[in-house]
Every structure is written in C-alpha cells, then in structure tokens.
Amino acid sequence: MKLDLRPSSVKGERSSNFGYGASSESAPSGSRATPGVSFSTVLLSAVLSLLLGGVGAWAYQKYVAPRMANQETEPARDSAQQAKQRTAEFSARVDGLAEKLDQLQSRVEAIPKPSPPPDIEPLKSKLSSVDVLSKKVDSLSERLDFLPKKIDKDSKEIADLTAKIEDAQKTMASLRSELSARRDSTTNRGNEPASRVAMKPTEAGATTSGREDEVAIEALLTPGVDQFKKKQYKEASEEFNNLTRLKPEDARVWYYAALARGFATGDWKGETERLVTRGVEREKAGTPPKPEIDETFKGLTHETGKDWLSFYRRRATAAGAQAKQ
C-alpha cells in the first residue's frame, strides 16, 4: 500500500482520472473549489501517531527507564551498605565492651573480700565516758582556780591575826608586870592598916583582871569583826559561833553571831533569833556593861543591821528599867 502525501488539490485532480470525483472541466465557471480532508488522510495520521507513540514508549522502556532505576537504586544500595557496616562496627564495639566487662567482673571477684568490721559499740561507750570525765575535770579545774587566791587571802588574814595575838600577849605581859609591881609596892607599905593594905591588892587585882579580860575579848572579836566589815558573812558567822562556845558570857559575841548568820543565810528567824535572844539575856545580866556594848557596835549602819539589833537591845533596856523600879 502506497501513501499519497500530496496536497488535496493535486489529489483532486488525479481523482478525476480514477473516477472518484467530477472533472474540473465539469465544474461551473466562476465558482471556487473547496478543499476537503479525506478518510485516508485521517487514517494515515492515526497510524503514524500510533507508530511513533509505540516507538517512543519502547525507547523509554528500553533505554531511559533502566538508567533512571539504576540511578535511584545506587544511593539506596550505598546507604544500606553503610548502615550494615555501621551495625557491624557497633556490634564489634559492644562485643569488645562485653569482653572488658567480663574481665573487670572477674578481677573484682578475684579481690579478697575484707573481714567484717569489728564491733565499735564498746569503743563508743568508752569515748563517751572519756568525754564525761573530761567535762568533770574541766569543771573541777574551774572550781579549784580560786583556791590559790583563797589560800593567799587566808594566809594574810592568819598573819594579821597572829600579829594581833602577839600584840595582845605583849599587852597582857605588860599588865602582869604592872600588877606585880603594884603588889610589891603594896606589900612594902608597913605604916598602913592591914585591912587597907589587904584591900588594895584585891582592888588592883580586880581592875587588872578586868582590863586583861577586856583586852583578850577585843583580840578575840577582831578577826570576826574584820570579816563582818568586809561582808564575808559566812566566815564571820563561823568565827563568832566558835566564840559563843569560848566566851558564852559576853553579849557582843552573841549579837555578832546573830548578825553574821542573818546576812550569810538571809534567814532572820529561827537560829538567828535564838542567837540575838541569848545576847539580850547577857546584856540584861550586865556582861559586859551597856557602854562597852554601845562602843563595840557604834560603827553599825542601817545596811549592816543597826536597826534590827537596836530593836532587840531595847528589850534588854526595858527589862533593866523595870528591874530598877
């Protein structure tokens, strides 16, 4: 089959020769011929299109598609290989770490286990006991710190008291000498009556004895009085309590004992009141006379118990006035 690719005008001219259309000579004059598309032309175009499309599809499937597929699969293949390689490396590392861990565990198990720790509770109890003893020693040291000062103070007071006793002994010795001299002078008076001569030594002896007693009691009172003035009431109370046994007939001893105890304890009843009452009894009896008691306590003030002692001494004064009436 031959294909006619000429224009339709030429084909029209030839068609008249084959009997497919009217002759150009039969066409009316003065009219134009209208070009038409024949069935064969359409059919030819369709066949060509079909052939060309099939050839293009075959060429795409044969050459283009495989190349594109290779280009897409090559990166995926490379990625898979890299992932596989990385997985293998990671597995190797994990295996290496596992092996090292096993080695470390075996070393740890090979280390000898320590013996169980000893019981330290007894040690703790001993340490606590040591702490308690240390605290006790510290407190004892603080308590003993004042002893050297107290010893020095007591030594000074003892020295003062010793000096006062020596002075009193000297005074008593001088009084004895004076008494002996007076007795000798009285004995040598031959022109006086015997009764008078006998009387004078007695009076002189009584006077001298009174002076000796006064000096002795003053010496005994001095240490306690000094402590009382220094507000060392506890020590003064002990001193005067001893004097109440040595000189129980002297009212001043009882008065000072009462005052010192009251200030030392803060209790002005009970034993303190008993002591001052004993002093009142001795003052009523006149031992010693009231002027001597007044002289001893003239230095008292309101703060050192003057009003309190005066209250009780008024009882003795009132009793003496009633006895005279």
C-alpha positions in Angstrom: 0.0 0.0 0.0 1.4 3.3 -1.0 0.7 6.5 0.9 -0.1 9.7 -1.0 1.3 12.6 0.7 0.5 15.3 -1.9 -1.9 18.2 -1.3 -5.5 17.6 -1.7 -5.8 19.8 -4.7 -3.4 17.6 -6.6 -5.1 14.6 -5.4 -8.4 16.0 -6.6 -7.0 16.4 -10.0 -5.9 12.9 -10.1 -9.0 11.5 -8.6 -11.0 12.5 -11.6 -8.8 10.2 -13.6 -9.7 7.3 -11.4 -13.4 8.0 -11.3 -13.7 9.2 -7.7 -14.9 12.7 -8.4 -16.2 15.0 -11.1 -13.8 16.5 -13.6 -12.6 20.0 -13.2 -13.8 20.6 -16.6 -17.4 19.9 -15.5 -17.3 22.4 -12.7 -19.3 25.5 -13.3 -17.3 28.5 -14.3 -16.9 31.3 -11.9 -17.0 29.1 -8.7 -14.1 28.1 -6.4 -13.2 24.6 -5.5 -13.5 23.8 -1.7 -10.6 21.7 -0.3 -11.7 18.6 1.7 -10.0 16.1 4.2 -10.3 12.6 3.0 -10.6 9.5 5.2 -7.4 8.2 4.1 -5.6 11.2 5.4 -7.1 10.8 8.8 -6.4 7.2 8.9 -2.8 7.8 7.8 -2.3 10.4 10.6 -3.7 8.0 13.2 -1.4 5.2 12.1 1.6 7.4 12.1 0.8 8.7 15.6 0.3 5.1 16.8 3.6 4.0 15.4 5.5 7.0 16.7 4.0 6.6 20.2 4.9 3.0 20.3 8.4 3.6 19.2 8.8 6.3 21.9 7.4 4.0 24.6 9.6 1.2 23.5 12.6 3.5 23.6 11.7 4.8 27.1 11.3 1.3 28.5 14.4 0.1 26.8 16.9 2.9 27.5 15.6 5.7 29.8 13.7 3.7 32.5 16.6 1.3 33.3 19.1 4.2 33.6 16.7 6.1 36.0 16.1 2.9 38.0 19.9 2.4 38.4 20.4 6.0 39.5 17.7 5.6 42.2 18.8 2.2 43.5 22.5 3.0 43.7 22.1 5.6 46.6 19.8 3.2 48.4 22.3 0.4 47.9 25.1 2.6 49.2 23.0 3.6 52.3 22.2 0.0 53.1 25.8 -1.0 52.8 26.8 1.9 55.1 24.1 1.0 57.6 25.2 -2.6 57.5 28.8 -1.6 58.0 28.0 0.7 60.9 25.9 -2.0 62.5 28.8 -4.4 62.2 31.1 -1.9 63.8 28.7 -1.2 66.6 28.3 -4.9 67.2 32.0 -5.3 67.4 32.3 -2.4 69.9 29.5 -4.0 72.0 31.3 -7.3 71.9 34.5 -5.6 73.0 32.8 -3.8 75.8 31.1 -7.0 77.0 34.5 -8.7 77.0 36.1 -5.9 79.0 33.2 -6.0 81.4 33.6 -9.7 81.9 37.3 -9.2 82.6 36.6 -6.4 85.1 34.0 -8.6 86.8 36.5 -11.4 87.1 39.1 -9.0 88.6 36.5 -7.7 91.1 35.6 -11.3 92.1 39.3 -12.1 92.4 39.8 -9.3 95.0 39.9 -10.9 98.5 36.8 -9.9 100.5 37.5 -7.8 103.6 36.8 -9.2 107.0 33.6 -8.0 108.7 34.2 -4.7 110.7 34.7 -5.1 114.4 32.0 -4.1 116.9 32.7 -0.4 117.8 29.9 0.0 120.3 32.3 -0.7 123.3 34.7 1.9 121.9 31.9 4.4 121.5 30.8 3.9 125.1 34.4 4.3 126.3 34.7 7.6 124.2 31.5 8.9 125.8 32.9 8.0 129.2 36.1 9.9 128.4 34.1 12.9 127.3 32.1 12.9 130.5 35.4 12.6 132.5 36.9 15.5 130.6 33.9 17.7 131.3 34.2 16.8 135.0 37.9 17.6 135.0 37.3 20.9 133.4 34.6 21.8 135.9 36.8 20.7 138.8 39.7 22.8 137.4 37.3 25.8 137.3 36.3 25.2 140.9 40.0 24.8 142.0 41.1 28.0 140.3 40.0 30.1 143.3 42.0 28.0 145.8 45.3 29.8 145.4 43.7 33.2 145.8 41.8 31.9 148.9 44.9 30.4 150.4 46.8 33.7 149.9 43.9 35.6 151.4 43.7 33.2 154.4 47.4 33.4 154.8 47.2 37.2 155.0 44.4 37.0 157.5 46.3 34.5 159.6 49.3 36.7 159.6 47.2 39.7 160.7 45.6 37.6 163.4 48.9 36.3 164.5 50.2 39.9 164.8 47.2 40.9 166.8 47.6 37.9 169.1 51.2 38.9 169.6 50.2 42.4 170.4 47.6 41.1 172.9 50.2 38.9 174.5 52.5 41.8 174.9 49.8 43.9 176.4 48.9 41.1 178.8 52.6 40.7 179.7 52.9 44.4 180.4 49.7 44.3 182.6 51.1 41.4 184.5 54.3 43.3 185.1 52.3 46.3 186.3 50.3 44.1 188.6 53.3 42.5 190.1 54.9 46.0 190.7 51.7 47.2 192.4 51.6 44.2 194.6 55.2 44.7 195.6 54.7 48.3 196.4 51.6 47.5 198.5 53.5 44.9 200.4 56.2 47.4 201.3 53.7 49.8 202.9 54.2 49.0 206.6 52.6 52.1 208.1 49.1 51.5 206.7 46.5 49.3 208.4 46.5 45.7 207.5 42.8 45.8 206.3 43.6 48.7 203.9 46.8 47.0 202.7 44.8 43.8 202.1 42.1 45.7 200.3 44.3 47.5 197.8 45.8 44.4 196.2 42.3 43.0 195.8 41.1 46.1 194.1 44.1 46.4 191.9 43.9 42.7 191.1 40.2 43.1 190.1 40.9 46.1 188.0 43.9 44.5 186.3 41.9 41.3 185.7 39.1 43.3 184.1 41.5 45.1 181.8 43.1 41.8 180.9 39.7 40.2 180.1 38.7 43.3 178.0 41.9 43.2 176.0 41.6 39.4 175.5 37.9 39.7 174.3 38.8 42.5 172.0 41.6 40.4 170.5 39.2 37.5 170.0 36.5 39.7 168.4 38.8 41.5 166.0 39.1 38.7 163.3 35.4 38.2 163.1 34.7 41.9 163.1 37.1 42.4 160.3 35.4 39.7 158.2 32.0 41.2 159.0 33.1 44.6 157.8 34.4 43.1 154.6 31.0 41.4 154.1 32.5 38.0 154.4 29.4 37.0 156.4 29.8 33.2 156.2 33.4 33.2 157.5 32.4 35.8 160.2 29.4 33.5 161.2 31.7 30.6 161.7 34.2 32.7 163.7 31.5 34.1 166.1 29.9 30.6 166.5 33.2 29.4 167.9 33.4 32.4 170.2 30.0 31.6 171.6 31.5 28.4 173.0 34.7 30.1 174.2 33.0 33.3 175.6 29.3 32.5 176.2 29.0 35.2 178.9 29.7 38.1 176.5 26.6 39.6 174.9 28.7 41.1 172.0 29.7 37.6 170.8 26.0 36.5 170.6 25.0 39.8 168.8 27.7 39.5 166.2 26.9 35.8 165.7 23.3 36.7 165.0 24.1 39.5 162.6 26.6 37.4 160.6 24.3 34.5 160.3 21.4 36.6 159.2 23.4 38.2 156.4 25.0 34.9 155.4 21.8 32.9 155.2 19.2 35.6 154.6 17.1 34.0 157.4 16.4 36.3 160.3 14.2 33.9 162.2 14.8 30.6 163.9 18.5 30.2 164.8 19.3 33.9 164.1 16.6 35.0 166.5 17.8 32.5 169.1 21.3 33.9 169.0 20.3 37.5 169.4 18.0 36.5 172.3 21.0 35.0 174.1 22.8 38.3 173.6 19.8 40.1 175.1 19.9 37.8 178.2 23.7 38.5 178.7 23.1 42.3 178.3 20.4 42.1 180.9 22.9 40.3 183.2 25.3 43.1 182.6 28.1 41.1 180.8 29.5 43.3 179.6 28.1 46.7 180.7 25.9 48.6 178.2 28.5 51.3 177.4 31.0 48.7 176.3 28.4 47.1 174.0 27.5 50.5 172.6 31.2 51.2 171.9 31.6 47.9 170.1 28.6 48.4 167.8 28.8 52.2 167.2 30.1 51.6 163.7 26.9 49.7 162.5 24.7 51.3 159.9 21.3 50.6 158.6 22.7 48.4 155.9 24.8 46.4 158.4 21.9 45.7 160.8 21.9 48.6 163.2 18.1 49.0 163.3 17.5 45.3 163.6 19.9 44.9 166.6 18.6 48.0 168.3 15.1 46.5 168.2 16.2 43.5 170.3 18.5 45.6 172.5 15.6 47.7 173.6 14.2 44.7 175.2 17.2 44.5 177.5 17.0 48.2 178.2 13.3 47.9 179.1 13.9 44.9 181.3 16.7 46.8 183.1 14.4 49.8 183.7 11.7 47.6 185.1 14.2 45.9 187.5 15.4 49.3 188.8 11.8 50.4 189.5 
